[in-house]
Amino acid sequence: MGIDNETAQSTIRFSIGKYTTQDDIDFAINKVEEVLTTLRPIKLK
């Protein structure tokens, strides 16, 4: 993808297609928010 390893390791890539619904997108956004809320307080090495 032409990016450095550190950036690649801190990136989430999503793909959507013609059958992806708004509900699918909303579901994914909500799940990512849940995970980030859990992970942000954790200090990563």
Number of C-alpha atoms within 10 A of each C-alpha: 4 5 8 8 8 8 8 12 9 7 8 7 5 7 5 9 6 5 7 10 11 9 9 12 13 11 12 13 11 12 12 13 12 11 10 12 11 10 11 9 8 9 6 6 3
